[in-house]
Amino acid sequence: MPTLYPVILCGGAGTRLWPASRLARPKQLLPLTSAHSLLQETLLRAAALQDGELTVSAPLLICNQAHQAMIREQCQAIGQEPLAVYLEPLGRNTAPAIALAALHLCDAAEALMLVLPADHVIRDQAAFQHAVRRAAHAALAGKLVTFGITPTQAETGYGYIKAGAPLDAQEGVFQIAEFVEKPDQNTAQNYLDSGEYVWNSGMFLFQPALYLEQLRHYRPAIFSAVSQAWAERSVDQAGIHPEARSFQACPSESIDYAVMQETSAAAVVRAELGWSDVGSWDALWRIADKDAQDNVLRGDVFTANTHNSLIRAESRYVAVLGLDDVVVVETADAVLVMHKSQAQALKQAITQDGA
């Protein structure tokens, strides 16, 4: 097998986890499901793929300049030394970010890129390893592979992929029949009942040269701008800096829109990984360990006659009495109290807060 290069996408603001997740310290840098941050969990998960069948490189990180010091500290805390850290002058979505990594790796012999967002949770490492092996074989056969998560509920917050015909001699890998945007509740239920759809996880595996070839074909403006920014990059102790003017001129677009929905080389691995993008407090409640009252508690918290709730205290004592299905999050400078169903209304609070 060739060498697998984990590419960790560390951008994103995680605004739906306000007030714990803020612009200065977004959710990927927070310890939400264990003593490690989501970024650290992702790094450890990628390193654990190393075995007799897979050779795994040190990770390549793509992050915002403002977070590089914290990211370096978190890498050092778990003994992870990145292969490279690219510092974006501003966010331009995933297609340009992945192109930076592909340009870095395209001359490496027999390289495969495993693209992982830094803010996801995967509970089943063995299933993850198995899915990566399947995807690697498909990638070596010339496919741009994404990981589709077998749905466990009629979720309206995720995009969906309709799996098509299986690939020849590629067990568990399918052609992609259709990409679907976030559906309404009835449509999501129909997708779940049909068994033909998977959640779009935002994780990918492919050869860097193939990705660049497809990007140049379908989004030449992105390819040109990123290539220019990469060619004129600068390097210092903090990391690798794409040339700012060219990168700022790059169109902002996701890999799904720019490449995966356009190319005929796309494929999907179906997998059950215990996966979540931890996209809201309710999502975190669903995947976290709970007490006998189905509460998720963190910090100095007291509850009575309270059920199915998430209560998180970061700087002071918090008591919640006689409430069900609520989220209470206390930080040093803000407090959130909401019903679990009101995640979308958080946008108003975030706008008012400005952080």
C-alpha positions, 0 to 999 in steps of 0.5 A, a space after each residue: 500500500 502507498 503512504 496515507 497522508 492525513 489532511 486535517 481541516 481545522 477551520 470552522 467556527 462551530 457557532 451552533 455550540 455557542 457560548 463554549 465555541 467562539 471565534 477565538 476558540 472554536 469547537 475543534 479546540 474544545 474537549 467536548 467528548 473526552 479529556 482531549 479536544 476534537 482536534 486531538 481525537 482526530 489526530 490520534 484516530 488518524 495515527 491509529 490507522 498505522 498497521 501492517 496494511 497501512 503506512 500513515 504519515 504525520 498529519 498535514 494541517 490546514 488552519 486559520 492563522 489566528 489558531 495556529 499557536 493553540 493548534 501547535 500546543 494541542 499537537 505537542 500535548 499528545 506527541 503529534 508533530 505535523 508534517 506541515 501546517 498551512 495557515 490560511 489568511 482567511 477561510 475559502 471553504 474546503 475545495 481551496 484548503 484541500 487543494 493546498 494540501 494536494 499541491 504539497 503532496 502531489 510529488 510524493 511517491 504513491 501518496 493518498 490523502 485522507 481528508 478529515 475535518 477536525 471537529 467530528 466524532 467517530 466512536 468505532 475505530 475498528 470500523 473506521 480503519 476497515 472503511 479507510 482500507 476499502 476507500 484506499 483500494 478504490 482511490 488507487 483504482 482512480 476514484 475520489 472517495 467519500 465516506 457515507 454514514 449509514 443513517 440512524 434517524 431521519 436527520 434534517 441537518 445533514 446532506 445525503 448521498 444516494 448510493 448507486 451501483 457497487 464498484 466492480 471488485 470493491 466491496 462496500 464501495 459504490 458509485 454515487 447516484 445523487 447528492 442531496 441537500 439537507 432535506 425536510 423531515 418527511 423527505 429525510 424519513 423517506 431516505 431513511 426508509 429506502 435504505 438507499 441513502 447515506 449521510 454525507 460525512 465530509 471525509 474523503 480519500 484520493 490521490 492528490 494528483 487526481 484531485 488537482 486534475 479534476 479541480 482544474 477541469 471543473 473549477 479552473 478559477 479555484 485551481 489557478 488562484 490556489 496554485 498561484 498562492 501556493 507557488 508564492 508561499 512563504 515559510 516561517 516558524 509558525 507554518 506555511 503561508 499561502 500568498 495572501 492576495 492570490 488566496 483572497 481572490 480565490 472563489 470560496 466553494 466546498 469540495 462537494 460543489 466544486 468537484 464531487 458533484 461534477 466528476 464521474 470519478 466519485 465513489 462512496 464507501 458506506 460505513 457505520 462508524 458511530 459518527 457525528 459532526 457534533 453540529 449542535 448541543 442536541 447532537 452532542 447530547 445524543 452521542 455523549 454518555 448519560 446518567 440514569 436520568 439521561 442527562 449529560 453533565 460536565 463541571 460543577 453541576 447539580 440537578 434534581 427532577 431534570 431529565 434528557 438535558 445537557 448541562 455544562 458548567 465551566 467557571 461556576 456552580 450551576 443548579 438545574 431543577 425541574 426541567 426536561 429537554 434543556 441545554 444549559 451552558 455556562 462560561 466565564 462571560 456568557 450563559 445559554 439556557 434553551 430547549 434542545 429543539 431551539 438550536 436554530 434560534 442560536 443564530 440570534 444570540 450569536 449575532 447579538 454577542 458578536 463573538 
